[in-house]
Amino acid sequence: MLKKLIEPFRQPTPSSGVLRNPAGAEGRSKAKAKNWSGTLGRIWAYLARRKAKLMLVLFMVMLSSGLALLGPYLVGVAVDDFLEGPGGRTWIYFLIGLGAVFLLNSLTSWLQNIWMIEIAQETVYRMRFDLFSHLHRLPIPFYGKRQQGEIMSRLTNDIESVSSTLNSSAIQIFSSILTLVGTLAVMLWLSPLMTLLTFIVVPLMAAGMRWITRRTGPLYKERQQNLGELNGYIEETLSGQQIIKAFSQEKRVIHGFGERNDRIRLSGFWAQTISGFIPKLMNGLNNLSFAMVAGIGGILAIHGSITIGTIIVFVEYARQFTRPLNDLANQWNTLLSAIAGAERVFEILDEDEESKDEQGAIALKHVKGAVRFADVSFAYDEGSDTLEGISFEAQPGEMIALVGPTGAGKTTLIQLLSRFYTPDKGTITLDGRDITTIQRESLRSHMAFVLQDSFLFQGTIRENIRFGRLDATDEEIEQASRLANAHSFIMRMKDGYDKVLEANGSGISQGQKQLLAIARAILANPSILVLDEATSSIDTITELKIQEGLERLMQGRTSFVIAHRLNTIRQADRILVLKDGRLEEQGSHDALLAHKGFYSDLYEGQLKKQST
């Protein structure tokens, strides 16, 4: 998996430039996809990229529909010619003509299906690529509001619904419409009276279709939403299996799954059941229309108003007229599901991307690491400040420790520095420059993070370390691993640096994950380093190795250390003590203890807990 992430950076694909601006990305209408016409219009924008081949497909559909209309007419002419006796035209030629028509009809149908499958697959490929790319341009707050599995459902289930419709239903729907129009025109030309008899059942069909579809549309949309929720629940419970088993909550999560699964079952049952009435309704009305045409047509033939051949043509056209309606009814389920899925895809594509860099924002080549917060305030929710009036300075190469109770705003402060969020008030500067005037990608390229729970991708150890700098050589990776004290345990493993790690590094210890994360950060060679309780829950021997690697990593770099164990940050140049979103105190470890304030209370409280 990780190799696939890294590879595009090494050799950009020729198509990547084409796909960067999808139909509806730059210059895309921001109207939400909440109606059929809007959703179908946006799907058409994707299809239109292969307009030439699509026009060829539509031509083949028109030709196929025309041939389908020509066949019954030739049958009627052949019957009338045969009934005229020896003086009539030779009916054998009509049979040859019929064979040619049906053969050509099969050929055009095969070609249009092959070409449409190609167009459909490319369209779905582009939609999936656009959605995945857009997800990586969305701001961090977006992911805090949604389950990962629910987002994944849009990339898989919802786009697959669109794929199914484009592959199997698009041609059939268009062909059915053309057949309806063509059949109506020929029937009116042959006999307006018989056409009127055929159309008696059409209002009944329309009324039935309207009643059914008004009820099935919301049901299909609800089913797609329920499916997304179920995927999110599955992803969450599979990721938390260790916690679930540790607290013996298997029955509870199975019960939760059953509830969500039942909602899908009910919405799917009623959607399929109600929409299942459509073919039955169509077949019944089709048989009624056939009986009327055959019965009244026979009476008219007896009186010489029409010929036997015309009756045969009308009977076949009556079937051919209602057959497209049956086809449309049968494809309705797929169409409704696809529209519901497409709406959910476009809903994500309409989410506002991370705000663009300000005009004139620069890319930093060299960073000293001087950071300054000036009266910075921020709130996730309006009316509830997370940080309020934060002011401090960090000189290049200093180690700044952030301490305080849970929810004090330590992580938020780092997220503001990284520009994952924007302050509501105040300014943050780097080397004297407001960070809003620095390109985000450039700013973050000079930062590295070693978190409490280091994330590793599925891939080799070498690829995971190289994620810190994609153009690094194997020698540089090995050197970074030595500095992080990771080289020795890597070499003890089978395949060494080429050992393939499973999802999130399962199969190696938490301490080994941390050492690989430190090696990755060393390889990135950042100017600013963020450590978020990087040595918590680690045994003493491994902690010493990690601390030694961290000390090497922090040399000459401005470091921000989020710490809960206060004895690990006594050597910090400055400690920022946060409480309820405010900067309560700041100073060195000794100075804060001498001050006898909030930090002193926290430190003494931890000492008492350790002694007991």
N, C-alpha and C positions, 0 to 999 in steps of 0.2 A: 504493500500500500504506500509506504513512504517513498519507495523508489519512483512510483508514479507521480508523487507530489514534486519530487526533486527534478525529474527528467525534463519537464517543460522549461525549467530555468536554464538548463544546459543547452537544449536544442529546441527553440520555439517552433511550434508547428506552423506551416504556411497558412493554415486556415485560422489561426488564432486571431489574426488581425481582422479577418472578416467577421468573426463571431463576437468581437468585443462590443460592437454596437448592434444589438439585436433589434428585430422589428419591435419597436416599442421600448427601447432602452433610452438612448439620447433622443430627445425629441418625441418620446412616447407620450401619448395622451395620458394624463394623470387620472382620467376618469376611472373609477373603480368598476371592475367587471361584475356588475350586479344585474345585468339584463342579457337576454339572449342575443340581441342584435349587436351589443357591444362585444360580447365574448366571441361570437362567430366572426365579427369583423376583425378581431385581433388574431384569431386563428388563420383567417384568410391572409393577413399581412405576412404570416410565416409561409403559407403556401405560395404566395405570389412571388417568392424568391426564385421559384422554378417555373416562372410563368410560361415560358416557351413549351416545355414538356407538358405542363398542365393544360395548355390550350390544345396540344395534340391529343391528350387524354380525353378532353371534352369533345373534340371532333370525333374521336372513335366512339364515344358514348352516343353522340348524335347519329352517327352512321349505323351503329348497332340498333338503336331504337327505330331508325327508319326501316332497316331490314326486318325488324320484328313486326312492323306494321305492314310491310309489303307481303310477307308470307301468307297471312290469312286472306288478303285480297286476291292473291293469285289462286288460292284454293277455291274461292267463290267463283272466279272467272272460269277455272277449269271445270267446275261442276256444271255451270250453265252451258259451257261449250259442249260438254259431253251429252247433256240432255237435249241439245239441239239436233243430235243425230249425226249421220255421216257427212252432212253438208257443212258441219261446223269446222272450226279450226281443230287441228290435231292436238289432243290433250296431252300426248306424250311430251310435247315441248314444254308444257307447263310443269310437268313433273321434273324435267331436267332443270328448268328455271328455279323451281322450289328447292331442289338439292343444292344448287349454286348459292341461293340466298341463305339457306341454313348453314352451309359451310363457311361462307364469308362472315356470317353473323358470329359463329363460334370463334373465328380468327380474330375479329375485332374485339370480342369480349376478352379473349386471352391477352391480347396486347395491352388493352386498357388496364387490366388487373395488374400485369407485371409493372407497367410504368407507374401506376398509382401507388403500388407498394413501395417502390423506390422513392417517390416523392414523400410519402407518408413517413418512411423511416428517417429521411433526412430532416423533415420538419420536426419530428419528435426529438431527434438528436439535437437540433438547434434549441428547441424549447428547454430540454433538460440542461444543456450547456449554459444557456442564458440564466436559468434559475440558479444553478450551482454557482456561476460566476457572481450573480447578484447577491447571493447569500454571503459571499466573502467581501462584499462592499457595504454590507449593512453594519450599523453601529452596534457596539457591545450591548447596549440596553435592550435591543430587539431580542437577543437570545435569553435574556433574563426573564422574559415574559412567556416563553413558549417551551414546550417539551421537545427534546431532540427527536424523539420518535415521531412526533406529530409533523415536524418539519420534513423528516425523512419520508413520511407518507406522501407528501406532495411531490417529492422527487421521484417516487416509485409508483405508488398506486394511482395517483391522480393523473400523472403523465401517461401511464399505461392505459388508462381509460380513453384518453385522447387518441393514443396509438391504435387501439382496437377499432375505434370509430373510423379513423382515416383509412385504415387498411381494408376494412370489410364493408363499411356502411356508406362512405362518401359517394362512391360511384353508384351504388345501388339507389341511393336517395335521388341523385341527379338524374339517373336513368329513369327512375319511376316518374319523376316530374315531366320529363320529356315525353315519355310514353303516354302519360295522361293527356298532355296537350295535343300530341299527334293523333291519338285515338279519337279524341273529341272532334278534331277537325275533319277526319275522314268519315266519322259517323254522321256528322251534320251534312256532309257532301252526299252521302249515299241516301239517307232518309231522315229528315228532321223529326218526323213523327216517331220513328223507332228510337231515335236518340232521346226524345222527351221521355219515353217509357223507361229507358235505361236510367235516366237521371232522377226518377222519382225517389230512388233509395238514397241519393247523395245527401240530402238534408239530414236524413236519419243518421248516416255515417258521420257527418260533420258534428252533429249534436252529441253523439256518443263519444267521439274522439275528444271533443272539448271537455265533456264532463270528466272523462278519465284522466286526461293529461293535466288538468288543473289540480288533481289530487296526487298524481305520481311525481310531478316535478319536485315539490318540496320534500317528498319522501326520499328521492334519490340524492338530493343535496344533504339531507340529514344522515343518510347512510354513509356518504363520503366523510362527513364530519365525525361520525362515530368511529369510522375506520381509522381516521387520523388519531383520535383520542386513544383507541386501543393500541395502536402502534407505539404511541408515547408511553403508555403504561407498561407495555412489554419491554421496551428499551430500558425504562427506569428500573423495573424489577430484576431484569437480567443483570444490569450493572450493579445492583445492590444485593446480589445473592448472599454474599458473606454476612451482611447485616441481617438479612431476613432469616437466615438459618441460625445466626447467633442468638437472636431474640425469639426464635421459634414462632415466626409469624407466617409460616407457609399457608396455613388455612385462611388467614385474613387476606393475603394477596391473591390466593386462588379464588376466594369469594369476590374480591374486587374485579378480577378478570372475568368471572362469570357474569357480573352485573353489566360490564361493558360489552361483553360478547353477546349478551341477551338483547341489548339495545340494538346492536347491528342485526341480529336475527329478526327482531320485530320490524325494524324499518325496512330491511330487505324483503321480508315476507310480504308486507303490505304493498310495497312498491311493485314486486313481481306479481302478486295476486291481482291487484287492480289493473295493472298494465296487461295482464294475461287475458283480460276481457276483450281487448282490442281485436286480436285475431278471430276470436269466437264471434264477435259482433260482425266483423267484416265477412266471414264465411257465411253467416246466416243471411245477411243482406245480399251477398253475392248470389246465393242460391235463389233468393226471391227475385232478383233482377233477371237471372237466367230463365226462370219459369215464365216471367211476364213476356220477355222477348220471344221465347220459343212459342208460347201459346198465342199471343196476339199476332206475331209474325206469321204463324201458320194460317190463321184466319185471313190475313191480308193476302197471302199467297194463293189461297183458294179462290179469292175474288179477283186475282190477277193484278193486284196493286203492286206487288213486288215479286221478284224471282226467288227460286229456291236457293240459288247461289248467294243472293243478298242476305237471306235469312242466316245461312251458314256463316257468312262474313260477320253479321251482326252478333250472332251467338258467340263467335270467337272474340270479337272486339269487346263484347260485354264482359267476358272473362278477362280480357286483356286490360280493360279499363279498371276493373276492380282489383286485379292482381297487383298493380303498383300501389294501390291503397293498402293491400295486405302487406306488401313488402315494407312500405313506410311504417305501418303499425308494428311489424315485427322488429324493425330497426329502431323503433322509438325508445325502447329501454336503453339500448346502447348509446343513443344520441343524448338522452337525458343524463345518463351517467357521465358521459364525456363532457357535457357542458358544465355539470357540477364540478368535475375534476379540473377543467380549464379555469373556472372561476377561482378555485382555490390556488391554482398556480399563478394566475394574474394578480391575485390579492397580494401574494408575496412580492411579485415583480413591481407592484405599485408602492411597496414600502419605501419610504425615503431612505436613500443611501446615506452613508456617513458624509457629513457636510464636506464639500470640496475645500481644498486649500484656498486661502485667501489670495486674491490677485496680487502677484508680486512676491508670493512666499518663496523662500530660497531653500536650497539644499545645502546642508552643512558638510564641509569637507573635514574640518578638524574641530573637535569639541574639548574644551578644557575641563568642563564639569562644574562650573559655578552656577548654582541654582538659587533662585530667590522667589519666595512667596510673599506677596504684598496684599494684605487685607483680603484674603481669598475666602469667599463663602460659596456654598453649594448645597442644593437640596434635590434629592431624587423625586420627591413629591412636593408639590406646592404647599407652602405653609408649614413645612417640617424640615428645618435646616439640619443637614448631616454634618457640614463644616461651617463654622462661623468665625470670620475675622482672623484667619490663620496668617501669621507673618513670621518668617524666619529666613535665614540665609545658610547655604552650605557652600563652603569654599572647595575648590578643586582638590580631589584626593581625600577629603574628609569622610569619616564614617559617621553617618547620622542614624541614630536608633529611634524607632517609633514605638512607644509603649502606651498602654492604656487598656481599659476594660473592653470587652467585646462590644462592637457597635460604636466605638468612640470616633471612628473615621480614619483609621490608619490605612486600610486598603484603599479607601476612597481618595485619600491624598495622593497615593501613587497613581491611581487611575487618572487623576487630573493631570499629573505630570506627564503621563503617557499620552494624553489627549484622547483617551477613550471617552471621557466626558469633558464638558466645557464649563468653567466656573460661571456662576451666576453673577459674581461680583469679584473685583480684584484682578490682579495680573500675576502671571508666573513667567519668569524669565530664565533663560539659559545663556550663560556667558553674556549677560546684559541685553539679550534680545528676547522680546516677547515671543513665547512659543507659538502664538497664533500666526506669527509671520514666518514660521518654519514649516516646511512640508512635513506632513505626518510621517510618511515613509522614511524620510531622512532622519527625523527626530528619533523614531523607534529603532532605526538601524544602529544608533549609537547607545542603545540600552540593551541590557540582558537581564533575564529573570531566572532566579532559582527558587522555586516555590516549595511549599511543604509537601505537596503531592505532585511530584514531577511527572509530566505526561510524556509517554514514549509511544511512537507510532509503530505499527506493524511493519517490520523490515529488519535489516541487519543492524548490528551495533554501530558499524561504520556509518551507515546512512543516518542513524539517529544523531550521532555526534556531528556529522556534516551538516545537519539541518541548521546549525549555528552560523555556518558560512558555506554556501553551496559550491564555491569554487576552490575550497580547501583541498590540498593534496593529501594522500595517505600518510605521508611523513608528518604533516602538520597535525593531522588527527591523532596520530600516535603520540606526538609531543604534548598535545593538550591533555591526553589521557594520563600521561605520566605526571604532569603537573597537578592533575586532579586526584592522583592516587588511585586511578581506575585501571591502569595498564595491567597490573599484576593479576587482578581477578578476571579480566578479559582474556588474558592468555591462558588461564587455567581452564577456560571453557572450550568445549569442542568447537572447532572452526574459528575460535578467536574472534577477531573483528567481523568476520563474516557470519557469525551466529545469527540466525533469524529469530527475532523476538516476536512473540505473539502480541495480540491487541493489548495496548497499554503496558507492555513489558512484563506480562505474566510469565512466571518461571524464574524470575530473579528477585532478590530481596529488595525491600524498600531502600535500604542503605545503598545498594548497588545502583538503584535507579537514581538516587541523589548524586552519586559520584559521576554517572553518565551525564546528568543535567549540568553539573559543574564543568565537566569537560566540554560540553556544548557551549557553555557561556564563555569559557576561556578561549575557545576557538573563534567565537564571535568578536573577541577583543573590544568590548564596549568601553565607552567613557563613563557611563553611569550604570551602576549595578543595583539590582533590587533583590533582596533576600527576604523571603517570607517564611520565617520560622523553619529554616532549611534543615535543622538538626533535630527537630522534635521527633519523638517516638523512635529513636535510633539507639541501638546498644552503645555502651561506653566506648568500646574499641573502634567501632565504625564511626562514632561521633568524632573521635580524635582524628581519624583519617579525613573526615569531611571538613572538620575545622581547619586542618592543615591545608587542604585544597582551597578552602574559602579564603584563607589568609593570603595565599598566593594570588588568587583571583582578584582580591580587593586592592592589592598593591598598586598605588598610583591612580586609583579610580575613585570617583565619588560614589559612595555606597549608602543605600538606604536599607536599613535592616529592621523588619517588623519582628518584634520579639515578645514572647509571653514569659519566657524564663529569663528573669532580669540578670541572673549571674552570668549570662552569655554575652552581655553587651556592656560590661563594666569598662572595657577599653575603648568605647566609642568616644569620638571627639565631642559629640554633643548628643544629648538625649532629649527628644521632644515628648513631653507627657501630654497626651490627649485625654480629655474627659468630656463626654456629652457634646462632641463636635467642636470643642474649644481647646486652644493651646493653653493648658493649665500651667505648665512649667517648662523650662528648658535650661540645659546646662550639662556639665560633666557629672559622672556618677558620684564622685566625692562631694561635689558642690550641692547636688540635689539631696544627698543624705544629710549634709550639714544644714540644709534649709529646713528640714523637718516638715516637709509638706506632703502632698499627695503621693509623690514618687517614694518617699521614705516609708509611708504607710504600706504601699504595695510591696516594697522590697522586704520589709520586716514581716509582713504577712506571709510571704513565700518562704522565708527562713523558718518561721514557726511551723508551717506545714511540712517542710522537709525534715525538721527535727522530730516531729511526731510520727 
